[in-house]
Structure formats: structure tokens, C-alpha cells
């Protein structure tokens, strides 16, 4: 039997959450015998898994800041019509050459509407092919709530016209798609809850042999919005009752070189800085507690590691996704929130000093990868 071919499109703009979920799924699908082509439009970090399947790096783009209103290319230049045309042509050519059985689009049409210039021609081409592929949307547990009727209507039209299924990588026992995108009645039959996507590359330490060290773990995902958190943590160490513990900072790929060098200038025997990688989870499992934001991937890491966690959800402009997620899990006593507006070295130290150390058991569906694979096999 011929291999089933899957074309996966992902566009990340500031952090790496979208990119990581796409990569985890492609890695697992490849390991299950699917032929994968992953097209990325963001500033894609190096990763050894990329070389194992077809990878297309589109001319990259990132958001210049947290407003997501200004986009720049790989040289930090404003994007133009030629840049758009080049990306559109690359996508359509790869679609024709690869001729997939299944297409998975990450996040769109619930977001990434700016990229309609390439995605609509791409989806039109796919829909017009003789052997029309199944088209799936891969979306995280929580969307950015919108009351804009034009955006909602546009999303509903795209789902109706192009998408066979919506794969929601969350657990409806905690939050449903309807809670952040209320108009689901016209496509409710297309929604598939897979459970949460977790990192398949982690090595797990059995709880019975786990030993916690006197180490505070500080992280902020890809690092695009990490500077304030890191700066406050550097100062909080001096006044926390845990100042004699080791404070280990994991620095993401998207923090600027200037800021990375500034933070690393504090390096000492009990103030350690290292690149964010797969050893992050081992340190979480063995650490005393964690300070972080509340992105999808970070929160799942905290849940699995069962580490006492203080989270500072990213809340710039209209970004409410992390706060919604953090409040859900705080309600179950699993983590504790410090609001970004209240973040200072003193508030961080005080919150850390009073952080509860008991972590309740929590029953949550973390089978997002195997459930996604099984659903695709069943189509």
C-alpha cells in the first residue's frame, strides 16, 4: 500500500508554540509511516527532526512586536507584494509536486487571516485537484476571543468551504472550543477533540525515584516576550527567601542577542543560563519550583512535571489566551498566577516565597498525538 502523504502548513510569528505543536505532530506521523511535507513560514529554529521528512522553509516572517500589526521578513525589512507572490508560488508548486492525500493547516481559519493572500489560492488549488485531499485545521485549546462579526463570518465561511475537520488539541472536560469561539453550531459535527499535544522527545523520571533539587526554573518559551520576566527574576533572587537556591534560566531562540547577552552577564555559580532544549523537562522534574509564562507547551510541561508553578501569563494588548488557560488550571490548584501588570521584583519574590508546594492529582487527556494519528488513520 502506498504511503499516505500529509502536507502540513504552520506560521508562527512571535513565540514557538504553533511551530512546536506542528513539529511534534509531523515527527510522530512520520514515525508511523506517513510521508510528511512540513511548510513553515516563520523563523524556524534548528531542530534535528526536520531532516527526517520533507521541509519547506517559506521566505520567513515575524511580528515586529506584540501588537501583531507590523510584520518583517528574515532581514527585518517590511514585507512587500513580491514577497507575498513568492510565498504563494512556492506553496502552490509544492502542493502540485507533493500531491498530498491530506492537508493540515495550523490555526487558520481561526487566526492568521493576514496570510489569506497565500492560503486561499493554496486551498482553492487543493480543492480543484482531481483527487481532492482531505483538509484539516489543527488548533490549540484556546483561541483569542473575538466579537468582530466580520471576522467570525469569514472564519465560518472558510470552514464551510474548505475544511473537513477541526482538530482541537485540548480536553473538553476543561475547556471547549465554544468557550472562546461561540459560533460553532454550523460546524460542530466537524470538531474532533484530540487531547493535549505534549513533547514526545522528553525522558520521564518515575515519580518514585524523583528527587527534587534546590533549584528554581525560570523560562518563557521561545523568548519573544521574556525580557520583563527575566529582568524581574534576576532582581527577585536577591530578596527571595530562596536566594541561596540555584536559579536556572532557560533562554528561548527568539530573544534578541543584545538582551541575551545582558541577561547572561549575571552568570554565577548559582545563577545559570542555558539554551531552551529537551533537557528543560528533566530540570522541571527535578526542580523545586517553576517561574514561567502560561503558553500551551509550557503549561503542559508543568502539568506533566508536577512542579509547584508560578505563572505570569502574557497579556499584551488583546492577548488573553494565556490568562484564560492559567485561570482554568489555577482553579484546580495546579498553578498560581501573578498578573503581568503586577510584576515587579518584589511581587515576584513574595509570590514565590508563598507558593504552595502540594500539587493535586489532575486527570487530563494528554494523548493528543496518538489520538490525532488514530483519527487520521480512520478517515
ABEGO torsion letter per residue (X at the ends): XBBBBBBBBBBBAABAAAAAAAAAAAAAAAAAGBBBBBBBABBBBBBAAAAABBBBBBBBBBBABAAGABBBBAAGBBBBAAAAAAAAAAAAAAAAAAGBABBBBBGOAABGAAAAAAAAAAAAAAAABABBBBBBBBBBABBBBBABAAAAAAAAAAAAAABABBBBBBBAAABBAAAABABAAAAAAABBBAEBBBBAABBBBBAAABBBBBBBBBBAEAGAAAAAAAAAAAAAAAABAAAABBBBBBBBAABBAAAAAAAAAABBAABBBBBBBAAAAAAAAABABBBBBABAAAAAAAAAAGBBBBBBBBABEABAAAAAAAAAAAAAGABBBBBAAABBAAAAAAAAAABBABBBBBBBBAAAAAAAAAAAAAX
